[in-house]
Amino acid sequence: MAMPANVKTSKDFPVPDKMKAWVLNNPGELELVEKDVPVPAKAEVLVRVDAVAICATDLEIIYHGPPAEIQGGDPFNKNFTPGHEYMGTVVALGPGVDEYQIGERVTVEIHAGCGQCKRCRQGMYTSCHNYGKNYGDVNKGHRANGFTTDGGFCEYQVNNINTLVHVDDSMSDEEATLVVTAGTAMYGLTELGGLVAGESVVVTGPGPIGLMGVAVAKALGAQPVFLTGTRDNRLEIGKKLGADHVINVRKEDPVEAVKRLNGGMGVDYVLECSAAPNGINEAAQMVNRGGRICLAAFPGENPQVDIAHLVRNNIYLYGIRGEGKSATHRAEAFMRQKRFDSTLIHTHTFDMDDLLEAIRYAKDRVEDAIKVVVKNKHAARQKVAAE
């Protein structure tokens, strides 16, 4: 099927009728199939997917299927393509789109809120009030690529223009897939106050978001920055990204260590990324009275929380969902300026055809994988041709 006349294309970036795409079948089963290339509608562009990073949420989706369940009641929609941390090249413009140009490199956010509810009008599109009843209802304008609408484990995907972030040419495809990860950390620090220069920050959990939390906090001028976790090699990466102190929680009590290293005082902020069962309570013990905690992860089971301690000490508690308030644009600016080296958390690259092996590396942490990226071969072909 050729693109409609009101969709702008370019002979420099020919768009095929069909594409390869991975689809979810039964739990944990992905199949490589042929799909129609999607057509961008009003306020949408078609992105040629060049690279996709695998997120822990992708694994949750693949093995448990909650977004497909929201879509149609079937926990495993037989034609659903997951993958949400992708970047690529704009190759077609929907009707009326002039905000982006064909050939422009972009990375993408997950959520395009409905744009109509109170939260969307406040810029909190990841907290769209259409969550639930209308979550994923494209007729309401709500998209969550890789969650409720097809994602990036394929060759081409449509995106709302509000979800696009320009990627500087100095950034590799692999690095560009990490902009949203850094943006999530940026969102958390923004909600904690944003102006953290000279303030003390603890980041708990050296996963991708935690490590980016260290990098972003340091780039914002936080001093000192602490990182807690269980794996020394991840903590060492945290040092390279700007952590002033790292604490292995298996070797010492993190609350006592933070206070000892911070002159006997707690800290101003905690970015909780560990999802540890007692993570909230430990964070509350780490902050000073009047301090702030942002929850960027959640444990598998509901933890017991010492509410009385939070109240008595006037501790503020925030929760963030994803990459809200356009924080990815600010994160991309930091990455463009080389304020930190996000490539330190990219550990492995596979071809898109080898997605199943890439998922195994990410799921089982083979060779201590942190961020595993899969790439489409067409991007490599075009670069060779350009040279």
N, C-alpha and C positions, 0 to 999 in steps of 0.2 A: 504494500500500500504506500503510495507516494504521499508526501506531506501536502496538506491542503494549501490552496493558493494564498490564504491569509497567514501562513506560517513562513517566515523568512529563513532561507537557507543560503548556503554558499557552495560553489563548485570546489572551493579549496578544502571544504570539510563535508564530503559526500556522506549522506545518511542512508544506510541500507533499509530495506523493508523489514528484515528479520535480524534477530540478534540471539546470541547465546545467553542464557540466564540460569542460575541455580534456583530451584524451587524446593519448598519444604513439603515433604510427604508425611510419613509417620514420625514420631518422636526421634530426633537424632538422625533422620534420613534426609539427605539433600540429593537432588537429581539434576544433572545438567540437561536442559531442554532448549528448544527453539521457541522464542516468543516474538510477537510483533513488536517492533520498535514503537514506544509510546509517542503520542502526539502532544506537544505543548498547547495548552489552552491560554486564555487571557491571563496575563500576569505570570506566565510560566515560560521557562526555557527548557530546551533539551540539552542535557549534559552528557557528553561522551565520558564515561567513567574510565579514568586512567589508573586510579589506585584506591584501595579500600583497606582501612585498618580494622582488625577484628577486636571487638569490645566484649567485655564480660557479659554485657547485656545481650549481645548477639547469641552467646551460648545459652543464656536463659531462654531466649526466644526459640532457638532451634530445638532445645530439649523439652520445653514446657509450653510454648506456643501461645502466650497470653494475647498478643495483638491480633492473631488470627481469630481467637475466640471473641474478641471485641467486634471484629469485622462481621462475622456471620454465624456465630454460635458454634462452629466447628473448631475445636481446639487446634486442629491442624488443617488449615486451608490448603488444599492440594495444589494451588497455583501461586502461592505467596513467595516472593523473593525477599529475604532479609538482607541485612547489611545497612548501616547508617553512617559510618565514619568515612565517607568517600569524598574524593576530589576529582576534578576532570576539566574538560574543555567545553565551553559553550559552542554548540554546533547548529542550533536552530532557535529562533525567537518566536514565541507565541504572538497572537494578534495584539498590536499596540505596544509591544515591549521595545523600549529604547534605552533602558537603564544599563543594559549590558550589550556587549558586542560579540559577534561570532568570532571565535578564536581566542577569547579571553579565558584565562585559567582561573578557576574558582574552586573553593572548598564549600561544603554545604553544612548547614545546621539541620537538625532533625525536624523541628516543629515549625509549621506555619499555622499560627492560631487562626481562629475564625475572623479576627479583625473587627468584630462587632461588639463583643462582650466588654464588660468593665475592665477586666484584667488585661485583655489584649490592647485596649485603648491606653492602658498605663504602661505598655511595653512588656507586660508579663505574659507573653504568648505561650510559654511553657506551663503556665497555670491557667490556661484558657478555661472559662466557665463552661464550655461545651464538653469538657472532660466528662466521660461517663455516657450520658444519653446520646450525645452527638459526637463523641470523640472519634476521629477518623472519618467523619461524614464530610466528604468532599463537597457536597451540595451546600454545606454550611461554611465552606472555605477552609476547613480544618484538614491538614495533612500531617502525618508523622511518618516520614519515609523510613522504611525498614521496620516500622512498628505496625502501622495500620494500612499503609499503602506501600507498594513495592519499593524496595531499597536498592542498594548498590552492588550486590553480588551478581552483576550482569554487565552488559556492554554500554547500555544507554539508559538514562533515567530522566524523568521530568522533575523539575523543582520550581516552586514558587520563587519569584524574584526576591522576596523578603528573607529567604533562607540562604542566599548566596553571599559569600565573602570573597572579595578579590584576593588572589594569591600573587605575590610578587615573583618575578622570574628568577630571582636569586634563590628561591626556595625549591628544593627537590619535590617530586611527587610524594615521596614517602613522608617528608617533613610536613607537607601540606595536609596530610591526613590527620595530623596531630593538633591542628589549629583548634578544633572543637574541644579536644581534651584540655588544652590550655585555657580555652574559653570557659569551660565549666569551673575550673579553679578560679579564674578571674571573676566569674559570677559570684562564687562564694565569698571571695574577699571583698567584692563590691557591696554585698549585703551586710558584711561585718562593718562597713564604714568606708571602704575604698581608700581613704587617705591613711595608709598604714606606715608611712615613713617615720622611722624612729620608734615604732611600736614593736612589742615582742609578740611573736607568733609561734605556736606549736602546730605542726602538721602531723597527724597520726595516720600511719599506714602508707608505706612506700609503693603503692600501686601506681598506675599511670596518672590518675588524677592527683594523688598525693604528691608524687614527684613534680608534677607540673605546678602544684600548689606551692611547693618550696621555691621553684624558679620564679613564679609570678610574684610571690610575696617579697622575695629578695629584689626583684626588678622594681617593685613599688617602694623600696627603701626600708623594709622592715628590718629591725635590729634588736636583739638577735633572733634568728630563725632556728627552731628546733625541729627535728624529724625523728619520730619514734617508729619502730617496727621490729620484725622478728628475723629478717634476713640481712646479714652483714653486707652482702654484695649489693643489695638494693640501697642500703644506707650509704654505701660508698658513692653510688650514683647521686644520691641526694647531696652529698658534700660537693660534688662537681657542679651541681645545679645551684649551689649557694647556701646550703645549710651550714650554720655556724657550729651546731652541735648535733650529733646523732646519738640515739639511745636505743640499744637493743633490749626490748622489754623482757626477753628471756634471761637476761643477765643482771638486770637491776630494775628496781621499782621506778617506773617512768615519772610518777608524780614527784617522788623525792629527788630524782635526778634533775628534773626541770628546775625545781626550786633551788637546789644546790648550785646549779650552773647559772642561775639567774639572780644570784646575790640574795638568796633566801626568800625571794618573792615569786608569786605566780606570774603568769603572762597576761597580756591584754586580750589576745584572741586565740582560739583554737579552731582549726579546720579539721573536722573529724572525717577521715577517709578510710578508716580501718574496717568499719562494720563489725568491730569486736563486740561481743555481748555486753561488756561493761564499759564500752567506749564513751558513752555519754557521761557516766558517773566519773570516770577518770578525767575526762575533759573538764568537768565541773570542779574537780579538785585542783586542776592545773591553773585555772584562771583566777585572777584577783577578783575581789568583790567589785561588782559592776562590770565584769568582763563579758565577753561575747563568744558564743560558740556557734559554729555553722556545721550542720550535719549534711555532708555530701554523699554519705553512704548509709546503708541500713542493714542491720543484722537479719538473719533468716528468721529468727523468732523474736517476739516482743520482749524486750528486756525490762527488768525492774529498774525504775529510775527514782533517785532520791530527790523528789520534788521539793521537800522541805529545805534541802541545802540550796537549791536554785533560788527559792523564794527568799530565804533568810539573807542570802548574799547578793540579791539583786542581779542575778546572772541572766543575761539575755540569750535566748535560744532561737536559732533560725534554721530553716530547712530549705534546700534549693532543689529544684527539679531541672536537671540537664543544663542547657547552655543559655539561659535566659538573658533578657535585657541587652541583646546585641553585644554581649561580652566578647564574643569571638572576634569582632572587629578590632577591639582593643588588644586582644591577645595576638592577632595577626600582626599588628603594628609592632609589638614587642619583638616578635619573632623576625620580622623584616629588619628591624634595627639590630638584630643579633644580641639582644639583651640577655638571652640565655640560649643554650644549645639543646633544643628539644630532641634532636636526633639521638641523644644519649639513651632514650627509652625505646627507640626503634631497634629491634634485635634481629628480626628475620624477614625475608621477602620471598614470596612464592608467586608463580604464575596463577592467574585466575582458574585455569584448568585444574590446578592442584589445590583447590580450596579445601578439600577434605583433609589433606595432610596439613595444611596451614591451620585448620581448626584444631587438629590433634595437638599441634605444637602449642597453640594458645591455651587449650583446655587443660592439658597435662603439664604445662610449663616445661616442655622438652627443652633441654639446653638453657634452662632458666629464661625462657622466652618472656618478654614483657609486652611489647607491641609488635604483633605480627601483621605484615602488610601483604596484600595480594594485588598484583598488577595485571592489567589487560595488555596483551601483546601489541595491539594496534598503536598504543602510545609509543612503544619502542620503535616500531616500524616508521612512524612519522618522524621521529627524531633522527633516525638514520638517514631517511630521505632528505631531511632538511640540511643535514651536514654534507 
